[in-house]
Amino acid sequence: MPETLTITDNRTGKSYDIPITDGAIKATDLKQIKAGQDDGGLATYDPAFMNTAACRSRITFIDGDKGVLEYRGYPIEQLAEKSTYLETAYLVIFGELPTATQLQQWTREITFHTMLHENIKKLMEAFQYDAHPMGVFLSTVGAFSTFYPDAKKIFDEKSRKKQIHRLIAKVPTIAAYAYRHSIGRPYVYPDNDLSFTGNFLNMLFKMTELKYHPNPVLERALDVLFILHADHEQNCSTSTMRVIGSSQPDPYSAMAGAAAALYGPLHGGANEAVLRMLNEVGSVANVPAFIKRVKGGEGRLMGFGHRVYKSYDPRAKIIKQTADEVFEVTGKNPLLEIALELERIALQDEYFVSRKLYPNVDFYSGLIYQAMGFPVEMFPVLFAIPRTSGWIAQWEEMLLDPEQKIARPKQIYTGAAKRDYVSLSARK
Ligand code: ACO
């Protein structure tokens, strides 16, 4: 028997059977419920989309209660252990792990698209010397739409693929240029002999040496962090990518908006907030007093809690292990001791346990990035590089979904009732 929800409208006494599919009712099925002839029909009210599914997606699965994260069905733990970022990006975008030949071709395409047009370089040079690298990043991604007008052919599969290659390949170069610009160092051209993350480290940190040799532990750690950040279903920036994409501009314009959404402190800036908090705590001895203040409602334990995960964020577990490997090379981040003590106390404390507050991905990622030599301004940029694969996959899925249309939420109008214009001289 098909599942239905029976609703009785006590305004009219009428009953309605609303079909339930995949655990959801269609909000438009409620439109038939009207109190009278002039009534436009019942709507749902859901600020911040707390309980509204806006799409069907085959890309990422999350079970927040059990702490499960899967890309295209593959557990994040297995991908972090066995895959590379480039292979994972292929999986996220095209839906299957590549064969050896496909991976070779994909890697080749990405490697050959890492260079930026010299005019892009000039454009980036025009930013203020102290411009925030994330501002530079998102502006440059937007500017790409003027360099690649062919990207407007969004329903041409070949053209889409070309833009995908360009985007995945060029975001590390933009990020590295943005960083070098902010510290006044000359830009470093990509080195095609190196891996995706090895080349990124080269473009960031190469000085006068003829050839840059990335540390293999740091190169792999960055790759793992990139795998963990490739996609996270319908978060704020991904929803932005879909909403902008729904009016059908080129993907660069849509991605500039997605990157802007990621720029905000509530999304891509949380790991910076963790570092600020750890500095404020200052020492292990101050941890109990800090926890007491948090429990008393004075601020939050940053890097703890998540809208979706009500158990340990699976990415946080992997990151903790990566942190140990990185610190072996870089030396311990002095803030680590404080972070470990905060975690130890919080995981035993009734306040955090009863609210299901566990460390999220941001609790340790900032410590790793700082130990690797990144300034905090680079943190959201480091997030944007791998998330590009998720944004693109979700954008393409939206474009090809016959159920999707231009995004246009409803509102409940609470403003003034109709009134006549008052001339300036008559206004009080
Ligand atoms: N420290 C202390 N108390 C907390 C925390 C925290 N980090 N997070 C939630 N709580 C408490 C709230 O005060 C509330 O308590 P109450 O029921 O007594 O009022 C309860 O737990 C539920 O919290 P909500 O704010 O309703 O949970 P929500 O799902 O809206 O918030 C969020 C999730 C924003 C992530 C929150 O846990 C938070 O602010 N965490 C710290 C910031 C952070 O780490 N953000 C990164 C998230 S991961 C990412 O974006 C990549």
Boltz pocket constraint, residues with backbone or C-beta under 6 A from the ligand:
constraints:
  - pocket:
      binder: B
      contacts: [[A, 266], [A, 267], [A, 268], [A, 270], [A, 294], [A, 299], [A, 300], [A, 301], [A, 302], [A, 303], [A, 304], [A, 305], [A, 306], [A, 307], [A, 308], [A, 355], [A, 357], [A, 360], [A, 361], [A, 362]]
      max_distance: 6.0
